[in-house]
């Protein structure tokens, strides 16, 4: 192709010089531009903009070689700072974007995904001391599922939030010890199991399988792929070579030429993640057949029980194992069918809810009418596998969808301050719904959204009728009393599968979706008949009963009156609907005792946290327990927990008039827990 552009030199009044081809009065084609401050660009130009491939060098010695678009670093390229920090990978509008590798001046290395200049997605970070993290990132911090291996050999495989361990995880010490439990804000919090070095430990294949099967935890290939998004046309056009010089100078000062200490993870480890494991060394023990059931509160060990693991199984167990193979095969086959059925149900639910919410949301808001509760207030749709004009193709089975009282539940969701888009993203997002074991005797199937905001439960036919019959009065009750303790309902649906099998669902709010770790859960019926839990059945997920509650609640007088009044109103409503089988769900979160703060894992070193007691001491004590009885109201600490209402929460914040109508927390007396 013939190039009609002319090649010449032009000097500007501000001292800038351009040598190259022009198109009219604008640089176009190949050329070299030198700014008065010493910055130099040599490469491709289109209509006065750096576009194509080129090299840009700043007076500080920093250098970029790669692709440009509209005078922005955009595409794929390598940026080298004067201090030796090097980034190679994708760019978008002057920011790291896509897959890239950054080697910091202190020898730390990050390989993975970036979004607008911040680590976001899957990635691998290697510190100069040999510590390695592989997993998910969000807003520049470790967040999601990932594995951390410290320089001393300790390994943590589990969940992270905002740079700290949060949720379930497995911690393996360098000496072979193992702890399986939960963490909150970087500290052990809740129940867990400790296996000393040399003891018989459980198989962790399930953890490894879940990790490697999780797409969000896979580390991208170091080869940098250029996506279409990286080729997107950049916005903004400068009108003159002077504007071009100024914009390039801003790029040098504000974005690219930054002190690497500002974004190097080892410098902001207190906010991003610990450089050390903070877990303490595994307690070495000669008791190879012993396992310790533990409970922590914000890093403080409060309960420890000894559980002996017999190495030699009883003969009875041996005889039973000989005859259990057929049963195992049969149960495995049944389990496979049930898992597939559960998968189809969850997928059908997501398809149906997405369709229903998308259909009802654009309808102009209005007050509900009596007809909105009637038999004709339904949305019906057929979802064939291959799709239709109104439904998308899917990988489930053909099914019929039925949505009950859509306008009523649309108004209820708005009443509970629930955004329609957030509702659909929680239940119908890319992540599948999770199965949870049934906490009751109803035999219902339970699902929970990935963000834990919503619980979905199957209903029997008569339960559906009861719920629909009480819906008008329920709507009026929750609208009249914003502090009601009655369960929040967000939708009722029915799926009809081939063969006529009908499955009915109700979507409810999860009251335990909170940033605080719930240490105890209670289902209180106000009865003592059979209302206790056997010790051998208690685990970290057990919902306890009336007789298991060992605390006394000392409450502000007016607060107590307000609470009891609301409970009375709710009970009268349930009584008016002829419902007698209901209970009060209670969750307790404990703070670490102030007088035990010295025992919390030290933040900057790896030291022995607890010395393992001898077998004789354990057998004498049976259990270490330091939880006193009784709860008191104290002033709320805004720095401890965010007071902003959580998902689908209405009503007033907990307050106590006896201390000046201030927000309060319930604390154990004498411990500040």
Protein Blocks (a to p, Z undefined) as FASTA:
>chain_A
ZZfbdcdddddfkopacedddehjacedjdddddfkopacddddeehiaedjdddddfko
pacddddeehiaehjdddddfkopacedddeehiaedjdddddfkopacedddeehiaed
jdddddfkopacedddeehiaedjdddddfkopacddddeehiaedjdddddfkopacdd
ddeehiaedjdddddehiacddfklmmmmmmmpmklpccdfbdcddfklmpccehidfbf
klmmmmmmmmmmmmmmccfklmgmklmmmmmocfblolopadddfblmbccddddeehia
fbdcdddddfbdcfklmmmmmmmmmmmmmmmmmmmmmmmmmmmmmmmmmmmmmmmmmmmm
mpccddddfklmmmklccdddddfkopfkbccdfbdcdddddehkllmmmmmmmnopafk
lmmmmmmmmbdcdddddfbfnopacdddfklmaccddddfklmmmmmmmmmmmmmmmmmm
mkbcbdcdfbdcddddehhiacdddddddfklcfbdcfbdcddehiaehpacdfklgcfk
bccdfklpccdcdddfklmmmmmmmmmmmmmmmmmnopabdcddddddddddfklmmmpc
cfkbccdfbdcddfklmmmnopacfbdehiddddddfklpccbdcehiecjddddfknop
aacddddehklZZ
